Amino acid sequence: MSIELISMQGLACCLAFFFAGIVDSVTGGGGLITIPVMLAAGIPVHYITGTNQCSAWIGAGVAACKYVKSGKVHLRSALITLPFALVGSYTGARLNLMVPDHYLKIFMLLTVPVMAAFVFANNNLGTDDRVDEQSAASVAAISALIGLVLGGYQGFYGPGAGMFFMLAYAALLKLDLVRATGNTRFVIALSSTMSVLTYAASDAVIVNLALAATVFNIAGSYLGAALAIKNGAKVIRPVLFCVVLLLIVKLVFDIAL
């Protein structure tokens, strides 16, 4: 399948991937923008996930490189998280085949607003980087837990996974919001490699749209990473608030259906 790029649907999708790149590089949650736009453009559902992941993969890598180059990734914790995220993602995907995700959506609809209230009431969250105050064993255990739990969530349901990774790094490892986001981009860019290769090898990707959207997503990802690194919490917190609202709207919509 292909889509006419010089059309309202094609341009809308490409612009959606540009803005998703910005959002993903700042807090995560870009799929909350691209997936509704692709649905509205009339793209068949079984092409959406593959096209979305393939189009955002290189952009995630560009953002990760930007964070690493700027020294905004805590490599030790990120590297520990990565294999556990892969295990969690696989386990979550398998559970998705056995357990209806309707119950998870209801649970999240109850917990996400509470989590959001906690984040925005706690103005000091992610303002200081205090990861070095923790022992190596504590950092390793927390990083592994983050990988297993949130990798499982990513495999089971997915939307907002990047945001949850970022918040977990900030709240549990005491990373500042910029380094927490850098860790998130690093882990997600590498952990999504297998799924991207799987989708690319199957008939589940609109190739011409994925190639065009990748260019837009790279531009957005670079811009988003630069904004987050330069402005820190001043830009991360407002984007985080918007992503939380989008996630709540998506959960309500999914449950209603």
Backbone as CSV, one residue per row, in Angstrom:
resi,resn,N_x,N_y,N_z,CA_x,CA_y,CA_z,C_x,C_y,C_z
1,MET,0.837,-1.195,0.000,0.000,0.000,0.000,0.871,1.244,0.000
2,SER,0.375,2.306,-0.649,1.051,3.604,-0.611,0.007,4.687,-0.418
3,ILE,0.468,5.888,-0.066,-0.429,7.011,0.139,0.102,8.192,-0.655
4,GLU,-0.792,8.984,-1.239,-0.386,10.154,-2.000,0.164,11.199,-1.031
5,LEU,1.473,11.464,-1.125,2.105,12.377,-0.169,1.688,13.823,-0.407
6,ILE,1.498,14.184,-1.689,1.070,15.555,-1.999,-0.450,15.584,-1.962
7,SER,-0.978,15.431,-0.774,-2.414,15.464,-0.529,-2.618,15.923,0.896
8,MET,-3.850,16.254,1.260,-4.116,16.710,2.622,-3.770,15.627,3.633
9,GLN,-4.104,14.371,3.298,-3.823,13.276,4.223,-2.318,13.076,4.408
10,GLY,-1.569,13.073,3.293,-0.128,12.865,3.372,0.573,13.984,4.121
11,LEU,0.214,15.232,3.805,0.834,16.370,4.477,0.484,16.407,5.957
12,ALA,-0.766,16.075,6.276,-1.183,16.056,7.683,-0.377,15.033,8.472
13,CYS,-0.165,13.866,7.886,0.613,12.823,8.570,2.062,13.259,8.779
14,CYS,2.653,13.864,7.750,4.045,14.304,7.868,4.195,15.398,8.920
15,LEU,3.271,16.341,8.944,3.311,17.392,9.971,3.102,16.808,11.362
16,ALA,2.225,15.816,11.448,1.999,15.157,12.741,3.292,14.519,13.241
17,PHE,4.069,13.915,12.354,5.332,13.298,12.765,6.378,14.346,13.135
18,PHE,6.310,15.519,12.533,7.216,16.602,12.936,6.933,17.011,14.383
19,PHE,5.665,17.289,14.689,5.308,17.701,16.047,5.485,16.551,17.047
20,ALA,5.243,15.324,16.585,5.465,14.164,17.458,6.941,14.036,17.809
21,GLY,7.816,14.352,16.862,9.258,14.319,17.132,9.638,15.296,18.230
22,ILE,9.043,16.488,18.187,9.297,17.481,19.243,8.831,16.948,20.591
23,VAL,7.594,16.455,20.621,7.008,15.966,21.884,7.791,14.772,22.414
24,ASP,8.111,13.816,21.544,8.856,12.631,21.972,10.205,13.009,22.575
25,SER,10.869,13.979,21.976,12.208,14.350,22.434,12.182,15.155,23.722
26,VAL,11.034,15.715,24.054,10.914,16.516,25.278,10.384,15.677,26.429
27,THR,9.313,14.914,26.185,8.715,14.124,27.270,8.337,12.705,26.859
28,GLY,8.193,12.432,25.579,7.587,11.187,25.117,6.099,11.398,24.924
29,GLY,5.481,10.505,24.165,4.036,10.607,23.932,3.669,11.071,22.542
30,GLY,4.640,11.056,21.612,4.359,11.514,20.258,3.315,10.683,19.538
31,GLY,3.199,9.407,19.906,2.185,8.551,19.285,0.771,9.016,19.552
32,LEU,0.591,9.798,20.626,-0.732,10.355,20.915,-1.131,11.406,19.886
33,ILE,-0.145,11.871,19.106,-0.417,12.821,18.017,-0.547,12.078,16.696
34,THR,0.413,11.209,16.398,0.457,10.596,15.071,-0.658,9.587,14.833
35,ILE,-0.968,8.773,15.838,-1.958,7.708,15.622,-3.351,8.267,15.322
36,PRO,-3.864,9.254,16.082,-5.169,9.822,15.713,-5.169,10.467,14.329
37,VAL,-4.053,11.118,13.967,-3.987,11.760,12.645,-4.020,10.712,11.542
38,MET,-3.303,9.612,11.716,-3.315,8.563,10.700,-4.686,7.895,10.604
39,LEU,-5.345,7.731,11.747,-6.715,7.203,11.722,-7.637,8.137,10.957
40,ALA,-7.514,9.449,11.232,-8.360,10.440,10.560,-8.066,10.501,9.065
41,ALA,-6.828,10.162,8.690,-6.446,10.176,7.269,-6.955,8.944,6.522
42,GLY,-7.589,8.030,7.256,-8.164,6.853,6.616,-7.200,5.716,6.395
43,ILE,-6.054,5.732,7.093,-5.079,4.645,6.962,-5.597,3.417,7.709
44,PRO,-5.601,2.253,7.068,-6.078,1.037,7.734,-5.325,0.763,9.036
45,VAL,-6.039,0.299,10.031,-5.477,0.131,11.374,-4.233,-0.752,11.372
46,HIS,-4.245,-1.835,10.573,-3.124,-2.765,10.646,-1.847,-2.204,10.030
47,TYR,-1.918,-1.038,9.380,-0.716,-0.373,8.883,-0.210,0.695,9.845
48,ILE,-1.037,1.102,10.788,-0.711,2.289,11.586,0.448,2.043,12.547
49,THR,0.406,0.960,13.313,1.450,0.726,14.305,2.819,0.570,13.653
50,GLY,2.893,-0.228,12.598,4.163,-0.438,11.919,4.700,0.837,11.306
51,THR,3.837,1.590,10.626,4.263,2.843,10.007,4.691,3.846,11.062
52,ASN,3.953,3.878,12.167,4.268,4.817,13.245,5.638,4.514,13.852
53,GLN,5.886,3.256,14.167,7.155,2.909,14.802,8.334,3.090,13.865
54,CYS,8.176,2.689,12.608,9.276,2.830,11.648,9.588,4.299,11.357
55,SER,8.560,5.147,11.345,8.756,6.564,11.039,9.419,7.313,12.185
56,ALA,9.222,6.839,13.414,9.741,7.554,14.592,11.064,7.000,15.091
57,TRP,11.500,5.865,14.549,12.670,5.179,15.094,13.955,5.986,14.913
58,ILE,14.227,6.438,13.696,15.472,7.170,13.444,15.443,8.506,14.182
59,GLY,14.272,9.142,14.234,14.151,10.383,14.988,14.502,10.198,16.453
60,ALA,14.060,9.064,17.021,14.400,8.756,18.415,15.902,8.592,18.571
61,GLY,16.535,7.977,17.573,17.986,7.811,17.610,18.718,9.141,17.513
62,VAL,18.210,10.039,16.661,18.813,11.368,16.531,18.725,12.125,17.853
63,ALA,17.548,12.074,18.485,17.377,12.741,19.777,18.293,12.125,20.822
64,ALA,18.392,10.777,20.829,19.266,10.098,21.796,20.714,10.539,21.616
65,CYS,21.177,10.614,20.376,22.547,11.062,20.104,22.772,12.488,20.580
66,LYS,21.776,13.338,20.385,21.870,14.728,20.840,22.024,14.783,22.356
67,TYR,21.238,13.994,23.070,21.330,13.963,24.530,22.677,13.392,24.984
68,VAL,23.133,12.311,24.343,24.415,11.707,24.719,25.547,12.692,24.488
69,LYS,25.550,13.338,23.338,26.598,14.297,22.995,26.632,15.461,23.978
70,SER,25.455,15.841,24.498,25.379,16.956,25.439,25.633,16.513,26.881
71,GLY,25.925,15.228,27.086,26.174,14.726,28.426,24.926,14.619,29.270
72,LYS,23.772,14.480,28.614,22.495,14.469,29.328,21.884,13.069,29.393
73,VAL,22.739,12.048,29.371,22.279,10.674,29.567,23.115,10.050,30.684
74,HIS,22.458,9.448,31.660,23.154,8.703,32.712,23.317,7.284,32.189
75,LEU,24.447,7.048,31.516,24.621,5.828,30.733,24.523,4.561,31.576
76,ARG,25.042,4.584,32.793,25.031,3.364,33.613,23.602,2.885,33.849
77,SER,22.718,3.776,34.266,21.333,3.372,34.524,20.606,3.039,33.229
78,ALA,20.886,3.796,32.150,20.217,3.541,30.874,20.585,2.169,30.324
79,LEU,21.869,1.809,30.434,22.316,0.517,29.913,21.767,-0.640,30.742
80,ILE,21.572,-0.416,32.041,20.958,-1.458,32.873,19.480,-1.605,32.527
81,THR,18.817,-0.483,32.301,17.390,-0.513,31.981,17.112,-1.265,30.685
82,LEU,17.991,-1.086,29.689,17.724,-1.562,28.331,17.368,-3.044,28.231
83,PRO,18.191,-3.975,28.725,17.821,-5.394,28.562,16.541,-5.758,29.311
84,PHE,16.312,-5.139,30.454,15.096,-5.418,31.210,13.871,-4.854,30.483
85,ALA,14.054,-3.723,29.802,12.948,-3.163,29.009,12.596,-4.094,27.860
86,LEU,13.609,-4.729,27.255,13.352,-5.676,26.169,12.570,-6.883,26.677
87,VAL,12.966,-7.399,27.837,12.255,-8.532,28.434,10.832,-8.132,28.798
88,GLY,10.701,-6.962,29.425,9.376,-6.487,29.813,8.472,-6.257,28.619
89,SER,9.032,-5.689,27.550,8.245,-5.413,26.356,7.732,-6.702,25.728
90,TYR,8.601,-7.708,25.659,8.184,-9.001,25.103,7.092,-9.631,25.973
91,THR,7.298,-9.590,27.297,6.316,-10.159,28.211,4.981,-9.433,28.110
92,GLY,5.044,-8.103,28.032,3.814,-7.318,27.914,3.061,-7.626,26.640
93,ALA,3.804,-7.799,25.546,3.167,-8.130,24.268,2.485,-9.493,24.336
94,ARG,3.134,-10.449,25.006,2.531,-11.771,25.152,1.269,-11.706,26.020
95,LEU,1.318,-10.929,27.090,0.149,-10.775,27.960,-1.013,-10.125,27.209
96,ASN,-0.678,-9.219,26.298,-1.700,-8.533,25.527,-2.524,-9.513,24.692
97,LEU,-1.888,-10.617,24.319,-2.585,-11.630,23.528,-3.543,-12.463,24.378
98,MET,-3.373,-12.419,25.701,-4.172,-13.257,26.601,-5.161,-12.473,27.458
99,VAL,-4.843,-11.202,27.748,-5.653,-10.411,28.673,-6.199,-9.184,27.950
100,PRO,-7.503,-8.933,28.011,-8.059,-7.726,27.389,-7.457,-6.467,28.008
101,ASP,-7.010,-5.517,27.161,-6.405,-4.307,27.710,-7.441,-3.316,28.236
102,HIS,-8.735,-3.661,28.122,-9.805,-2.784,28.614,-9.628,-2.488,30.108
103,TYR,-9.217,-3.517,30.871,-9.067,-3.341,32.318,-7.881,-2.428,32.638
104,LEU,-6.809,-2.549,31.861,-5.665,-1.668,32.070,-6.050,-0.219,31.776
105,LYS,-6.841,-0.004,30.742,-7.252,1.358,30.396,-8.072,1.992,31.522
106,ILE,-8.978,1.209,32.110,-9.783,1.736,33.228,-8.883,2.062,34.418
107,PHE,-7.947,1.162,34.716,-7.016,1.403,35.818,-6.205,2.676,35.578
108,MET,-5.720,2.841,34.355,-4.909,4.018,34.041,-5.733,5.302,34.077
109,LEU,-6.986,5.218,33.655,-7.840,6.402,33.680,-8.035,6.892,35.114
110,LEU,-7.993,5.965,36.074,-8.116,6.341,37.477,-6.790,6.845,38.052
111,THR,-5.683,6.274,37.574,-4.390,6.599,38.174,-3.652,7.754,37.504
112,VAL,-3.831,7.947,36.192,-3.094,8.999,35.489,-3.399,10.394,36.044
113,PRO,-4.668,10.761,36.304,-4.918,12.087,36.886,-4.274,12.257,38.262
114,VAL,-4.261,11.177,39.057,-3.617,11.250,40.380,-2.119,11.464,40.209
115,MET,-1.518,10.726,39.297,-0.098,10.877,39.013,0.215,12.285,38.521
116,ALA,-0.639,12.796,37.633,-0.431,14.141,37.098,-0.510,15.186,38.209
117,ALA,-1.475,15.035,39.120,-1.608,15.970,40.236,-0.359,15.949,41.110
118,PHE,0.177,14.742,41.344,1.397,14.619,42.143,2.564,15.333,41.470
119,VAL,2.711,15.113,40.160,3.833,15.702,39.427,3.784,17.227,39.466
120,PHE,2.611,17.779,39.201,2.522,19.233,39.113,2.422,19.908,40.470
121,ALA,2.074,19.142,41.504,2.103,19.697,42.857,3.521,19.683,43.415
122,ASN,4.344,18.773,42.900,5.727,18.646,43.358,6.635,19.416,42.411
123,ASN,6.768,20.704,42.657,7.544,21.560,41.754,9.030,21.242,41.746
124,ASN,9.493,20.508,42.743,10.918,20.187,42.822,11.282,18.909,42.070
125,LEU,10.278,18.199,41.554,10.560,16.956,40.846,11.411,17.230,39.611
126,GLY,12.584,16.616,39.573,13.442,16.736,38.401,14.191,18.043,38.280
127,THR,14.191,18.877,39.324,14.927,20.146,39.225,16.405,19.954,39.542
128,ASP,16.712,19.005,40.424,18.104,18.722,40.790,18.463,17.291,40.403
129,ASP,19.742,17.082,40.091,20.223,15.754,39.743,20.944,15.180,40.962
130,ARG,20.315,14.167,41.589,20.877,13.618,42.821,21.111,12.103,42.699
131,VAL,21.264,11.607,41.490,21.443,10.171,41.295,22.724,9.678,41.953
132,ASP,23.762,10.524,42.015,25.043,10.100,42.586,24.982,9.921,44.095
133,GLU,23.882,10.357,44.716,23.722,10.156,46.153,23.318,8.716,46.482
134,GLN,22.914,7.956,45.460,22.458,6.586,45.670,23.592,5.597,45.413
135,SER,23.508,4.450,46.066,24.529,3.416,45.883,24.403,2.794,44.494
136,ALA,25.488,2.174,44.043,25.480,1.511,42.737,24.437,0.399,42.693
137,ALA,24.287,-0.324,43.811,23.311,-1.414,43.861,21.893,-0.872,43.755
138,SER,21.625,0.257,44.408,20.296,0.865,44.355,19.969,1.346,42.948
139,VAL,20.940,1.979,42.306,20.745,2.453,40.924,20.454,1.276,39.994
140,ALA,21.196,0.186,40.172,21.010,-0.992,39.321,19.627,-1.593,39.528
141,ALA,19.207,-1.738,40.784,17.910,-2.356,41.076,16.765,-1.504,40.549
142,ILE,16.839,-0.202,40.772,15.768,0.695,40.315,15.713,0.729,38.791
143,SER,16.877,0.771,38.150,16.929,0.795,36.680,16.308,-0.466,36.096
144,ALA,16.623,-1.618,36.713,16.048,-2.880,36.242,14.539,-2.886,36.428
145,LEU,14.075,-2.383,37.560,12.633,-2.323,37.824,11.922,-1.426,36.814
146,ILE,12.514,-0.283,36.532,11.935,0.634,35.537,11.817,-0.077,34.188
147,GLY,12.883,-0.789,33.801,12.860,-1.495,32.522,11.785,-2.551,32.453
148,LEU,11.683,-3.380,33.499,10.702,-4.460,33.498,9.269,-3.944,33.487
149,VAL,8.965,-3.030,34.402,7.586,-2.552,34.553,7.151,-1.720,33.350
150,LEU,7.960,-0.745,32.975,7.537,0.151,31.893,7.775,-0.466,30.519
151,GLY,8.749,-1.361,30.410,8.871,-2.130,29.180,7.646,-3.005,28.996
152,GLY,7.174,-3.583,30.107,5.946,-4.378,30.059,4.749,-3.552,29.644
153,TYR,4.660,-2.340,30.188,3.560,-1.450,29.798,3.646,-1.112,28.310
154,GLN,4.856,-0.817,27.852,5.029,-0.455,26.440,4.596,-1.588,25.523
155,GLY,4.948,-2.823,25.906,4.556,-3.962,25.085,3.085,-4.287,25.183
156,PHE,2.482,-4.043,26.350,1.089,-4.409,26.573,0.124,-3.383,25.976
157,TYR,0.426,-2.084,26.174,-0.499,-1.043,25.714,0.221,0.021,24.897
158,GLY,1.197,0.726,25.497,2.068,1.584,24.705,1.968,3.083,24.865
159,PRO,0.795,3.709,24.621,0.721,5.164,24.601,1.223,5.809,25.894
160,GLY,2.096,6.808,25.735,2.621,7.513,26.900,3.779,6.821,27.583
161,ALA,4.299,5.723,26.990,5.376,4.970,27.647,6.605,5.841,27.884
162,GLY,6.964,6.658,26.899,8.125,7.529,27.057,7.964,8.487,28.230
163,MET,6.766,9.019,28.388,6.494,9.931,29.508,6.675,9.209,30.836
164,PHE,6.181,7.960,30.926,6.294,7.209,32.173,7.755,6.862,32.473
165,PHE,8.530,6.518,31.445,9.958,6.284,31.648,10.623,7.534,32.222
166,MET,10.345,8.674,31.625,10.959,9.923,32.060,10.613,10.246,33.506
167,LEU,9.334,10.094,33.861,8.908,10.383,35.231,9.521,9.398,36.226
168,ALA,9.641,8.136,35.827,10.242,7.138,36.719,11.708,7.458,36.980
169,TYR,12.426,7.845,35.941,13.825,8.212,36.123,13.956,9.430,37.051
170,ALA,13.051,10.391,36.892,13.119,11.597,37.729,12.715,11.309,39.170
171,ALA,11.623,10.547,39.355,11.091,10.322,40.702,11.881,9.271,41.476
172,LEU,12.334,8.201,40.812,12.961,7.077,41.515,14.487,7.156,41.538
173,LEU,15.084,7.581,40.407,16.541,7.679,40.372,17.044,9.072,40.710
174,LYS,16.123,10.026,40.841,16.471,11.410,41.191,17.308,12.093,40.106
175,LEU,17.059,11.711,38.835,17.679,12.435,37.731,16.912,13.731,37.494
176,ASP,17.603,14.778,37.008,16.849,15.971,36.621,16.061,15.654,35.356
177,LEU,15.077,16.488,35.050,14.153,16.175,33.956,14.854,16.032,32.605
178,VAL,15.916,16.806,32.381,16.611,16.720,31.101,17.337,15.379,30.977
179,ARG,18.073,14.982,32.011,18.768,13.695,31.954,17.778,12.529,31.973
180,ALA,16.661,12.689,32.675,15.630,11.651,32.668,15.083,11.465,31.259
181,THR,14.890,12.568,30.545,14.416,12.497,29.163,15.490,11.906,28.265
182,GLY,16.757,12.277,28.494,17.860,11.707,27.716,17.944,10.204,27.879
183,ASN,17.828,9.727,29.121,17.803,8.284,29.362,16.673,7.605,28.613
184,THR,15.502,8.241,28.658,14.318,7.685,28.005,14.531,7.549,26.499
185,ARG,15.035,8.604,25.868,15.271,8.558,24.425,16.285,7.461,24.084
186,PHE,17.333,7.343,24.889,18.376,6.337,24.650,17.788,4.928,24.714
187,VAL,17.034,4.650,25.773,16.471,3.311,25.971,15.449,2.983,24.887
188,ILE,14.553,3.923,24.603,13.495,3.643,23.628,14.062,3.499,22.214
189,ALA,15.054,4.310,21.869,15.646,4.211,20.529,16.235,2.830,20.301
190,LEU,16.911,2.283,21.319,17.540,0.974,21.152,16.556,-0.174,21.343
191,SER,15.651,-0.031,22.314,14.728,-1.139,22.602,13.695,-1.352,21.500
192,SER,13.458,-0.333,20.692,12.455,-0.460,19.622,13.035,-1.051,18.339
193,THR,14.343,-1.320,18.331,14.990,-1.806,17.103,14.363,-3.093,16.591
194,MET,14.152,-4.062,17.487,13.623,-5.358,17.054,12.216,-5.233,16.482
195,SER,11.372,-4.418,17.140,10.003,-4.273,16.637,9.999,-3.570,15.281
196,VAL,10.889,-2.593,15.109,10.969,-1.884,13.827,11.399,-2.843,12.717
197,LEU,12.408,-3.655,12.988,12.870,-4.617,11.985,11.769,-5.627,11.642
198,THR,10.997,-6.018,12.663,9.897,-6.961,12.439,8.835,-6.350,11.534
199,TYR,8.443,-5.116,11.847,7.444,-4.440,11.023,7.961,-4.206,9.602
200,ALA,9.236,-3.808,9.484,9.806,-3.516,8.167,9.859,-4.757,7.288
201,ALA,10.026,-5.920,7.916,10.113,-7.170,7.158,8.738,-7.731,6.808
202,SER,7.706,-7.127,7.337,6.346,-7.604,7.088,5.606,-6.613,6.200
203,ASP,4.393,-6.976,5.849,3.560,-6.079,5.036,2.693,-5.222,5.959
204,ALA,3.355,-4.491,6.870,2.613,-3.710,7.862,3.079,-2.259,7.895
205,VAL,3.766,-1.829,6.826,4.303,-0.468,6.773,3.966,0.158,5.425
206,ILE,3.468,1.386,5.448,3.278,2.159,4.210,4.618,2.819,3.921
207,VAL,5.376,2.245,3.025,6.788,2.581,2.873,7.001,4.040,2.480
208,ASN,6.260,4.542,1.478,6.520,5.921,1.038,6.158,6.926,2.130
209,LEU,5.099,6.666,2.875,4.739,7.553,3.985,5.777,7.465,5.097
210,ALA,6.235,6.249,5.412,7.226,6.081,6.473,8.518,6.817,6.148
211,LEU,8.958,6.759,4.893,10.190,7.443,4.497,10.045,8.962,4.604
212,ALA,8.927,9.489,4.108,8.704,10.934,4.175,8.527,11.394,5.615
213,ALA,7.735,10.633,6.381,7.475,11.005,7.772,8.748,10.950,8.605
214,THR,9.670,10.044,8.263,10.937,9.946,8.986,11.721,11.245,8.898
215,VAL,11.737,11.856,7.716,12.455,13.124,7.537,11.864,14.202,8.441
216,PHE,10.543,14.294,8.460,9.872,15.285,9.308,10.116,14.980,10.780
217,ASN,10.096,13.694,11.128,10.278,13.306,12.525,11.703,13.589,13.002
218,ILE,12.683,13.384,12.134,14.069,13.697,12.490,14.213,15.185,12.805
219,ALA,13.615,16.021,11.949,13.684,17.473,12.177,13.037,17.850,13.507
220,GLY,11.851,17.289,13.772,11.169,17.582,15.030,11.931,17.057,16.234
221,SER,12.511,15.867,16.108,13.252,15.259,17.206,14.487,16.082,17.564
222,TYR,15.200,16.547,16.556,16.393,17.360,16.813,16.005,18.676,17.482
223,LEU,14.945,19.293,16.972,14.489,20.558,17.548,14.022,20.358,18.994
224,GLY,13.241,19.305,19.234,12.743,19.042,20.581,13.869,18.786,21.567
225,ALA,14.861,17.977,21.161,15.991,17.698,22.047,16.777,18.967,22.357
226,ALA,16.977,19.805,21.337,17.700,21.069,21.550,16.941,21.984,22.512
227,LEU,15.624,22.053,22.366,14.811,22.884,23.257,14.870,22.377,24.694
228,ALA,14.779,21.061,24.870,14.793,20.495,26.216,16.150,20.688,26.887
229,ILE,17.228,20.467,26.134,18.572,20.618,26.694,18.837,22.069,27.082
230,LYS,18.386,22.999,26.261,18.636,24.418,26.519,17.762,24.974,27.632
231,ASN,16.480,24.574,27.656,15.528,25.209,28.570,15.130,24.360,29.771
232,GLY,15.453,23.067,29.746,15.179,22.213,30.886,13.710,22.148,31.249
233,ALA,13.438,22.221,32.561,12.080,22.042,33.072,11.108,23.087,32.548
234,LYS,11.612,24.254,32.150,10.728,25.319,31.657,9.958,24.894,30.417
235,VAL,10.557,24.054,29.587,9.851,23.567,28.410,9.290,22.166,28.635
236,ILE,9.945,21.384,29.485,9.509,19.996,29.691,8.173,19.932,30.420
237,ARG,7.994,20.726,31.477,6.765,20.649,32.267,5.504,21.009,31.464
238,PRO,5.475,22.098,30.680,4.271,22.386,29.891,3.943,21.296,28.873
239,VAL,4.986,20.744,28.226,4.749,19.672,27.251,4.235,18.435,27.967
240,LEU,4.780,18.157,29.145,4.319,17.020,29.951,2.843,17.155,30.286
241,PHE,2.429,18.342,30.655,1.023,18.589,30.972,0.135,18.290,29.762
242,CYS,0.549,18.731,28.581,-0.233,18.487,27.358,-0.301,16.992,27.038
243,VAL,0.810,16.279,27.236,0.829,14.836,26.957,-0.103,14.094,27.903
244,VAL,-0.107,14.484,29.183,-1.010,13.858,30.156,-2.459,14.064,29.741
245,LEU,-2.801,15.278,29.325,-4.175,15.551,28.883,-4.540,14.703,27.663
246,LEU,-3.622,14.606,26.702,-3.875,13.796,25.511,-4.068,12.329,25.882
247,LEU,-3.266,11.843,26.836,-3.384,10.449,27.256,-4.735,10.198,27.917
248,ILE,-5.183,11.121,28.749,-6.490,10.973,29.406,-7.607,10.957,28.366
249,VAL,-7.530,11.867,27.383,-8.542,11.910,26.318,-8.556,10.594,25.550
250,LYS,-7.357,10.068,25.238,-7.291,8.797,24.495,-7.890,7.663,25.314
251,LEU,-7.592,7.618,26.606,-8.131,6.554,27.461,-9.651,6.609,27.507
252,VAL,-10.214,7.813,27.669,-11.669,7.980,27.707,-12.274,7.514,26.376
253,PHE,-11.638,7.927,25.279,-12.140,7.550,23.950,-12.094,6.046,23.752
254,ASP,-10.961,5.407,24.131,-10.812,3.967,23.954,-11.833,3.190,24.783
255,ILE,-12.035,3.636,26.048,-12.985,2.949,26.920,-14.419,3.108,26.409
256,ALA,-14.724,4.295,25.891,-16.071,4.562,25.369,-16.390,3.669,24.195
257,LEU,-15.349,3.349,23.414,-15.579,2.464,22.277,-15.724,1.012,22.712
